[in-house]
């Protein structure tokens, strides 16, 4: 299985040392709104200070 993953996925750029703070949710249907709500719940402490 690990060999299959290596064959399918190839690193095209090194990982960033610092994570980005931007998230894009594509679609505003039920799934998109659920994702946006979940993300806001997870980062609400950071948003409110």
Biotite code that builds the C-alpha atoms (Angstrom):
import biotite.structure as struc

atoms = struc.array([
    struc.Atom([0.000, 0.000, 0.000], chain_id="A", res_id=1, res_name="UNK", atom_name="CA", element="C"),
    struc.Atom([2.834, 2.400, 0.815], chain_id="A", res_id=2, res_name="UNK", atom_name="CA", element="C"),
    struc.Atom([4.357, 1.753, -2.592], chain_id="A", res_id=3, res_name="UNK", atom_name="CA", element="C"),
    struc.Atom([1.055, 2.619, -4.253], chain_id="A", res_id=4, res_name="UNK", atom_name="CA", element="C"),
    struc.Atom([0.832, 5.878, -2.319], chain_id="A", res_id=5, res_name="UNK", atom_name="CA", element="C"),
    struc.Atom([4.387, 6.786, -3.323], chain_id="A", res_id=6, res_name="UNK", atom_name="CA", element="C"),
    struc.Atom([3.545, 6.049, -6.954], chain_id="A", res_id=7, res_name="UNK", atom_name="CA", element="C"),
    struc.Atom([0.387, 8.168, -6.877], chain_id="A", res_id=8, res_name="UNK", atom_name="CA", element="C"),
    struc.Atom([1.574, 11.120, -4.815], chain_id="A", res_id=9, res_name="UNK", atom_name="CA", element="C"),
    struc.Atom([4.678, 13.122, -5.619], chain_id="A", res_id=10, res_name="UNK", atom_name="CA", element="C"),
    struc.Atom([5.930, 16.109, -3.625], chain_id="A", res_id=11, res_name="UNK", atom_name="CA", element="C"),
    struc.Atom([5.983, 19.108, -5.965], chain_id="A", res_id=12, res_name="UNK", atom_name="CA", element="C"),
    struc.Atom([7.055, 21.686, -3.400], chain_id="A", res_id=13, res_name="UNK", atom_name="CA", element="C"),
    struc.Atom([8.440, 21.512, 0.129], chain_id="A", res_id=14, res_name="UNK", atom_name="CA", element="C"),
    struc.Atom([5.972, 21.953, 2.972], chain_id="A", res_id=15, res_name="UNK", atom_name="CA", element="C"),
    struc.Atom([5.647, 25.414, 4.486], chain_id="A", res_id=16, res_name="UNK", atom_name="CA", element="C"),
    struc.Atom([7.176, 25.846, 7.929], chain_id="A", res_id=17, res_name="UNK", atom_name="CA", element="C"),
    struc.Atom([4.367, 28.140, 9.099], chain_id="A", res_id=18, res_name="UNK", atom_name="CA", element="C"),
    struc.Atom([0.750, 27.167, 8.412], chain_id="A", res_id=19, res_name="UNK", atom_name="CA", element="C"),
    struc.Atom([-1.432, 29.562, 6.491], chain_id="A", res_id=20, res_name="UNK", atom_name="CA", element="C"),
    struc.Atom([-4.510, 31.083, 8.069], chain_id="A", res_id=21, res_name="UNK", atom_name="CA", element="C"),
    struc.Atom([-6.658, 31.170, 4.941], chain_id="A", res_id=22, res_name="UNK", atom_name="CA", element="C"),
    struc.Atom([-9.366, 28.664, 4.071], chain_id="A", res_id=23, res_name="UNK", atom_name="CA", element="C"),
    struc.Atom([-11.543, 28.643, 0.970], chain_id="A", res_id=24, res_name="UNK", atom_name="CA", element="C"),
    struc.Atom([-14.859, 26.803, 1.057], chain_id="A", res_id=25, res_name="UNK", atom_name="CA", element="C"),
    struc.Atom([-16.135, 26.136, -2.454], chain_id="A", res_id=26, res_name="UNK", atom_name="CA", element="C"),
    struc.Atom([-19.884, 25.765, -2.656], chain_id="A", res_id=27, res_name="UNK", atom_name="CA", element="C"),
    struc.Atom([-22.609, 27.091, -0.412], chain_id="A", res_id=28, res_name="UNK", atom_name="CA", element="C"),
    struc.Atom([-24.824, 24.030, -0.312], chain_id="A", res_id=29, res_name="UNK", atom_name="CA", element="C"),
    struc.Atom([-25.420, 22.010, 2.814], chain_id="A", res_id=30, res_name="UNK", atom_name="CA", element="C"),
    struc.Atom([-21.967, 20.433, 2.753], chain_id="A", res_id=31, res_name="UNK", atom_name="CA", element="C"),
    struc.Atom([-20.181, 23.753, 2.137], chain_id="A", res_id=32, res_name="UNK", atom_name="CA", element="C"),
    struc.Atom([-22.093, 25.458, 4.922], chain_id="A", res_id=33, res_name="UNK", atom_name="CA", element="C"),
    struc.Atom([-21.397, 22.551, 7.288], chain_id="A", res_id=34, res_name="UNK", atom_name="CA", element="C"),
    struc.Atom([-17.670, 22.767, 6.498], chain_id="A", res_id=35, res_name="UNK", atom_name="CA", element="C"),
    struc.Atom([-17.609, 26.536, 7.020], chain_id="A", res_id=36, res_name="UNK", atom_name="CA", element="C"),
    struc.Atom([-19.491, 26.217, 10.315], chain_id="A", res_id=37, res_name="UNK", atom_name="CA", element="C"),
    struc.Atom([-17.149, 23.470, 11.523], chain_id="A", res_id=38, res_name="UNK", atom_name="CA", element="C"),
    struc.Atom([-14.063, 25.531, 10.685], chain_id="A", res_id=39, res_name="UNK", atom_name="CA", element="C"),
    struc.Atom([-15.486, 28.586, 12.451], chain_id="A", res_id=40, res_name="UNK", atom_name="CA", element="C"),
    struc.Atom([-16.254, 26.497, 15.535], chain_id="A", res_id=41, res_name="UNK", atom_name="CA", element="C"),
    struc.Atom([-12.664, 25.228, 15.621], chain_id="A", res_id=42, res_name="UNK", atom_name="CA", element="C"),
    struc.Atom([-11.067, 28.670, 15.326], chain_id="A", res_id=43, res_name="UNK", atom_name="CA", element="C"),
    struc.Atom([-13.625, 30.710, 17.274], chain_id="A", res_id=44, res_name="UNK", atom_name="CA", element="C"),
    struc.Atom([-11.234, 31.176, 20.208], chain_id="A", res_id=45, res_name="UNK", atom_name="CA", element="C"),
    struc.Atom([-8.617, 32.689, 17.910], chain_id="A", res_id=46, res_name="UNK", atom_name="CA", element="C"),
    struc.Atom([-11.173, 34.967, 16.242], chain_id="A", res_id=47, res_name="UNK", atom_name="CA", element="C"),
    struc.Atom([-12.638, 36.289, 19.501], chain_id="A", res_id=48, res_name="UNK", atom_name="CA", element="C"),
    struc.Atom([-9.244, 36.910, 21.013], chain_id="A", res_id=49, res_name="UNK", atom_name="CA", element="C"),
])
